């Protein structure tokens, strides 16, 4: 009886083993298939984003690192620890309004912030670990360079022609820098032509990240041809400069007089390099003699004033200031329709979206009048101006407005001494608050400050 049962039990045992083996095989296959079809990890900034609770936001004007951290449940002792520990890698005062940031928090019920990521531009980003271990590092996203070609015929202005072709606005600024001492882009003529070979940067093959460089450019202005070729002048420092095939014609700088005092008619390479370095701020000089060529600094007495705002007050001030001798006026607003029909040969109208692009182009001895329709824009302009050198700046408004602005600017990191260089209110209160009355006081103030242009002396209204 037992002998009959043994084979049955044995075969039953073998059958169970085979069944378990087959089940294990199918389960294993399903897991592998699941792994294959689950897709790649969602990697961003070097992190698997799916493992965190992700918060994306933008730095608002007046925000500070401490305020952002506090809003995300981090106390001031911890904030102090973070800022102190990462200060050699990243200064939290560098946070700029309009720039994006990302906070990665734990996915549990506590949602503790673990990582703060700040993007000063599309390519670079700063990673700050704010969990138990505090440290920071700077990283760059992988970039792909694509060579592009563009050409056009000027119909009204360079910017309009480029906009109609969908070309990036950065090309206008780069072209202005290349031809800064050969072409006045504010006085282009209908029918002028250009061609450009340039390189664009793309993040992850699709996200536009600006222009890397211009390889070559050609401009036909007033029936005269201007070429510019990018040439590497220092292979170790990877610095490049632009040269024209017209050696002598390209030695033009409004602040320099370059001429041959020998029988040489072609400027040697070292002369061109001296002029280029001077034009880009690389060297300073009064006069020098090089290979039979005399390079002399031209002393100019032309003042520069930037009027921010094309409203009633800005228009009234411009109508009085523009006819003044030896004066360049840059008139800026966010909306082209705000400019009234006032035309002067020395007035350059500029439409801007953010002030930082143009403040940095102002000369260190420029004066600024801030008269926009928005307190927020006024504050942004003040912030950008304080990052650069300037001769004088005036802000329309009351003492109360300036007190509020001063508090904000101090919190951003500007010194009180620097902020106090901005004058507010402007003009003379006794003249009244009508736009023409304000304009009259502002222009009288300007004339007094700039008496040295005609009389060689300065009159300070606060003393005289």
C-alpha positions in Angstrom: 0.0 0.0 0.0 2.8 2.4 1.0 4.8 1.4 -2.1 1.8 2.3 -4.3 1.4 5.7 -2.7 5.1 6.7 -3.0 5.2 7.1 -6.8 2.0 9.1 -6.7 3.4 11.5 -4.1 6.7 11.7 -5.9 5.1 12.7 -9.2 2.9 15.1 -7.4 5.9 16.8 -5.8 7.7 17.0 -9.2 4.6 18.6 -10.7 4.4 21.2 -8.0 8.0 22.1 -8.5 7.5 22.5 -12.2 4.4 24.7 -11.6 6.3 27.0 -9.2 9.2 27.2 -11.6 6.9 28.3 -14.5 5.1 30.8 -12.3 8.5 32.3 -11.2 9.6 32.5 -14.9 6.4 34.4 -15.9 6.6 36.8 -12.9 10.2 37.5 -13.7 9.4 38.2 -17.3 6.6 40.5 -16.4 8.9 42.5 -14.0 11.5 42.8 -16.8 8.9 44.0 -19.3 7.6 46.4 -16.7 11.1 47.8 -16.2 11.6 48.1 -20.0 8.3 49.9 -20.5 8.5 52.2 -17.5 10.5 54.8 -19.5 13.6 56.8 -18.5 14.0 58.7 -15.3 12.9 62.3 -15.2 16.3 63.9 -14.7 16.6 67.7 -14.2 19.5 69.6 -12.7 21.0 66.2 -12.0 18.1 65.0 -9.8 15.3 62.5 -10.5 12.5 65.0 -10.2 9.9 62.3 -9.7 11.4 61.5 -6.2 10.6 65.0 -4.9 7.8 67.4 -4.4 8.7 70.2 -6.9 8.0 73.9 -6.5 8.9 76.3 -9.3 8.7 80.1 -8.9 10.3 83.3 -10.0 12.3 85.9 -8.0 10.1 88.9 -7.4 11.6 92.4 -7.2 12.5 93.0 -3.5 12.6 89.3 -2.7 15.5 88.1 -0.6 16.9 84.6 0.0 15.9 84.7 3.6 12.3 85.6 2.8 12.0 82.8 0.2 13.4 80.3 2.7 11.1 81.5 5.5 8.1 81.0 3.2 9.2 77.4 2.8 9.3 76.6 6.5 13.0 77.2 7.1 13.8 79.3 10.2 16.4 82.1 10.5 19.0 80.1 12.4 19.1 77.6 9.5 19.0 80.4 7.0 22.1 82.0 8.6 23.8 78.6 8.6 23.1 78.2 4.9 24.2 81.7 3.8 27.3 81.5 5.9 28.3 78.0 4.7 27.8 78.7 0.9 29.1 82.3 0.7 32.4 81.3 -1.0 30.4 79.5 -3.7 27.3 81.7 -4.1 26.4 85.1 -2.6 22.6 85.0 -2.0 22.5 88.8 -2.6 23.1 88.0 -6.3 19.5 86.8 -6.7 17.9 88.9 -9.5 14.3 89.8 -10.1 12.7 87.8 -12.9 15.0 84.8 -12.6 13.5 81.3 -12.0 14.2 79.1 -9.0 13.1 75.5 -8.1 12.7 74.0 -4.6 12.9 70.2 -4.2 11.2 68.9 -1.0 10.7 65.5 0.5 7.6 63.6 -0.7 6.5 62.6 2.8 3.9 64.5 4.8 6.5 66.9 6.3 7.6 68.1 2.8 10.9 69.4 4.1 12.8 71.6 1.6 16.0 69.7 0.6 17.4 71.6 -2.4 17.2 75.2 -3.7 18.1 75.6 -7.4 18.6 79.2 -8.9 18.9 79.9 -12.6 20.7 83.2 -13.3 20.4 82.4 -17.0 19.3 79.6 -19.3 22.6 77.8 -19.2 24.0 78.2 -15.7 22.4 77.2 -12.5 23.3 77.1 -8.8 22.4 74.1 -6.6 22.2 74.7 -2.9 21.6 71.7 -0.6 19.6 73.0 2.3 18.8 69.7 4.1 20.9 68.1 6.9 24.0 68.6 4.9 24.5 72.2 3.6 26.6 72.8 0.5 26.4 74.4 -2.9 27.9 74.1 -6.4 27.6 75.8 -9.8 26.7 73.8 -12.9 26.0 74.3 -16.6 23.5 72.6 -18.8 24.9 70.8 -21.9 25.0 73.1 -24.9 24.7 72.4 -28.7 26.1 75.0 -31.1 24.3 75.6 -34.4 25.7 77.9 -37.1 23.2 80.3 -38.6 23.1 82.7 -41.5 21.1 85.9 -41.8 20.8 88.8 -44.2 18.5 91.7 -44.9 17.9 95.1 -46.4 17.0 98.0 -44.0 13.6 99.4 -44.6 13.3 101.7 -41.5 15.6 100.4 -38.7 17.9 97.5 -38.0 15.7 96.3 -35.2 12.5 96.3 -37.3 14.2 94.5 -40.2 15.6 91.8 -37.8 12.3 91.4 -36.0 10.5 90.9 -39.3 12.8 87.9 -40.0 12.4 86.5 -36.4 16.1 87.1 -35.6 17.2 87.4 -32.0 17.4 90.9 -30.5 20.9 90.0 -29.2 22.2 90.2 -32.7 21.4 94.0 -32.8 23.5 94.6 -29.6 26.4 92.4 -30.9 26.4 94.1 -34.2 26.4 97.5 -32.5 29.5 96.4 -30.5 31.3 95.1 -33.6 30.7 98.3 -35.6 30.7 100.7 -32.6 33.4 102.9 -34.1 32.5 102.7 -37.8 28.7 102.8 -38.1 26.1 104.9 -36.2 23.1 102.5 -36.0 20.8 105.3 -35.0 21.4 106.9 -38.4 21.0 104.0 -40.8 19.4 104.7 -44.2 16.8 102.8 -46.2 18.5 100.4 -48.5 21.5 99.6 -46.2 22.3 95.9 -46.3 23.7 93.4 -43.8 24.8 89.7 -43.7 25.8 87.8 -40.6 27.3 84.4 -39.9 26.7 83.5 -36.2 26.5 80.7 -33.8 23.4 80.0 -31.6 23.4 78.0 -28.4 20.7 75.4 -27.7 20.1 73.5 -24.4 19.0 69.9 -24.9 18.9 70.5 -28.7 15.7 72.5 -28.5 15.8 75.3 -25.9 17.2 78.5 -27.3 20.0 79.9 -25.0 21.3 83.0 -26.9 24.1 83.7 -29.3 27.5 82.3 -28.6 29.5 84.4 -31.2 29.5 86.1 -34.6 32.0 84.6 -37.0 31.7 87.3 -39.6 29.6 90.2 -40.6 29.1 92.5 -43.6 27.4 95.8 -43.7 26.7 98.2 -46.6 26.0 101.7 -45.3 25.9 104.8 -47.5 27.3 102.7 -50.4 30.4 101.9 -48.3 31.2 98.3 -47.4 32.2 97.3 -43.9 33.5 93.8 -43.1 34.2 92.2 -39.7 36.0 88.9 -39.2 36.3 87.2 -35.8 39.9 86.5 -35.1 41.5 84.7 -32.1 44.2 87.0 -30.6 45.0 84.9 -27.6 44.7 81.1 -27.8 45.4 80.6 -24.1 42.8 83.1 -22.9 40.5 82.3 -25.8 39.9 86.0 -26.5 38.8 87.1 -29.9 38.6 90.5 -31.7 37.0 91.7 -35.0 39.1 93.0 -37.9 38.1 94.6 -41.2 40.0 94.1 -44.4 40.1 97.9 -44.7 43.0 98.6 -42.3 42.9 102.4 -42.2 39.2 102.8 -42.5 38.7 100.6 -39.5 41.0 102.7 -37.3 38.1 105.1 -36.5 37.1 105.8 -32.9 35.2 108.9 -31.8 37.6 109.2 -28.9 40.8 108.6 -30.9 42.7 110.2 -33.8 44.8 107.6 -35.6 47.1 108.8 -38.5 50.3 107.9 -40.3 53.2 110.2 -39.8 55.4 108.2 -42.2 55.1 107.0 -45.7 53.1 103.9 -44.5 49.6 103.8 -45.7 48.6 100.5 -44.2 48.2 100.3 -40.5 50.2 97.4 -38.9 48.6 94.7 -36.8 49.8 96.1 -33.5 48.2 99.5 -34.2 44.9 97.9 -34.9 45.1 95.9 -31.7 45.9 99.1 -29.7 42.9 100.9 -31.1 40.7 97.8 -30.5 41.8 97.4 -26.9 41.2 101.1 -26.2 37.7 100.9 -27.8 36.8 97.9 -25.6 38.2 99.4 -22.4 41.2 97.1 -22.3 43.7 100.0 -22.1 43.8 103.7 -21.4 46.1 106.1 -23.3 46.5 109.8 -24.0 48.8 109.4 -27.0 51.3 106.9 -28.3 53.6 106.4 -31.3 53.7 102.9 -32.9 55.4 101.9 -36.1 55.1 105.3 -37.7 51.4 105.8 -36.6 50.3 108.3 -34.1 47.4 107.4 -31.8 46.0 110.4 -29.9 43.1 110.7 -27.5 40.4 113.2 -28.7 39.1 115.3 -25.8 35.3 115.5 -26.2 32.9 117.7 -24.2 29.6 116.1 -25.1 27.3 115.3 -22.2 25.0 112.2 -22.2 21.6 112.0 -20.5 19.2 109.1 -20.3 15.5 110.0 -19.9 13.5 107.0 -18.7 9.9 107.6 -19.5 8.0 109.2 -22.5 5.0 110.6 -20.5 4.1 114.2 -20.0 7.0 115.1 -17.8 9.5 113.3 -19.9 8.3 114.9 -23.1 8.3 118.4 -21.4 11.9 117.9 -20.2 13.0 116.6 -23.6 11.6 119.6 -25.5 13.7 121.9 -23.3 16.9 119.8 -23.1 17.2 118.5 -26.7 18.1 121.8 -28.3 21.0 122.2 -25.8 24.5 122.1 -27.4 27.0 119.3 -27.0 24.3 116.9 -25.7 23.3 113.3 -26.6 19.9 112.3 -25.3 18.7 108.7 -25.0 14.9 108.6 -24.5 13.5 105.2 -23.3 10.1 103.7 -22.7 8.5 100.3 -22.6 5.8 101.2 -25.2 6.6 102.8 -28.6 3.2 104.3 -28.7 4.0 106.5 -25.7 6.6 108.5 -27.6 5.1 111.8 -28.9 6.0 113.3 -32.2 9.1 115.1 -31.1 12.2 114.7 -33.4 15.7 115.9 -32.7 18.9 114.8 -34.4 20.6 114.2 -31.1 17.7 112.2 -29.5 17.8 108.4 -29.7 14.5 106.7 -29.0 14.7 103.3 -27.4 12.0 100.8 -26.6 13.0 98.4 -23.8 11.5 95.4 -22.0 14.0 95.2 -19.1 16.2 98.2 -18.1 19.4 96.1 -17.4 20.1 95.6 -21.1 20.5 99.4 -21.7 21.8 100.7 -18.3 25.0 98.8 -18.9 25.4 100.6 -22.2 25.3 104.0 -20.7 28.7 105.8 -20.3 30.1 106.1 -16.7 29.6 109.9 -16.9 26.0 109.6 -18.0 23.1 111.3 -16.2 19.8 109.5 -15.7 16.3 110.9 -15.2 13.8 108.3 -14.0 10.2 109.4 -14.8 8.2 106.2 -15.7 4.5 105.6 -15.1 5.3 102.7 -12.7 6.9 102.7 -9.2 7.9 99.1 -9.9 9.8 100.1 -13.1 11.3 103.1 -11.4 12.7 100.9 -8.6 14.1 98.4 -11.2 15.9 101.2 -13.0 17.3 102.6 -9.7 18.5 99.1 -8.9 20.3 98.6 -12.2 21.8 102.1 -12.2 23.3 101.6 -8.8 25.2 98.6 -10.2 27.2 100.9 -12.5 29.0 104.2 -12.5 27.0 107.3 -13.3 27.5 111.1 -13.0 24.0 111.9 -11.6 20.6 110.4 -11.3 17.2 112.0 -10.5 14.0 110.2 -9.5 10.6 111.8 -9.9 8.4 111.6 -6.8 8.2 112.6 -3.1 10.5 112.2 -0.2 8.2 109.4 1.1 8.6 107.5 -2.2 12.4 107.8 -2.0 12.3 106.6 1.6 10.5 103.4 0.6 12.8 102.9 -2.4 15.9 103.4 -0.1 14.6 100.7 2.3 14.2 98.3 -0.6 17.5 99.1 -2.2 19.3 98.6 1.1 17.7 95.2 1.5 19.0 94.2 -2.0 22.5 95.0 -0.9 23.3 98.6 -2.2 25.2 100.9 0.2 23.5 103.9 1.7 26.2 106.2 0.3 25.6 104.9 -3.2 21.8 105.2 -2.9 22.1 108.8 -1.7 23.6 109.7 -5.1 20.1 109.5 -6.5 18.3 112.8 -6.1 14.6 112.8 -5.2 12.5 114.9 -5.5 13.9 116.6 -8.6 13.5 120.2 -9.9 12.3 123.1 -7.8 9.2 122.7 -5.7 8.4 126.5 -5.9 7.7 126.2 -9.6 4.7 123.9 -9.1 3.7 120.4 -10.1 2.6 120.9 -13.7 4.8 118.9 -16.1 6.1 122.1 -17.7 6.9 123.5 -14.2 8.7 120.3 -13.2 10.6 120.3 -16.5 11.7 123.9 -16.1 13.2 123.1 -12.7 14.9 120.0 -13.9 16.5 121.7 -16.9 17.7 124.7 -14.8 19.2 122.2 -12.4 20.9 120.4 -15.4 22.3 123.7 -16.8 23.8 124.6 -13.4 25.4 121.1 -13.0 26.9 121.2 -16.5 28.3 124.8 -16.6 31.7 123.3 -17.1 30.8 122.5 -20.7 30.8 126.1 -21.6 32.5 128.0 -18.8 34.9 125.4 -17.4 33.3 125.5 -13.9 30.6 123.7 -11.9 27.9 125.5 -10.1 26.3 123.4 -7.2 22.8 124.7 -6.6 22.9 123.3 -3.0 25.9 125.6 -2.3 25.5 128.6 -4.7 
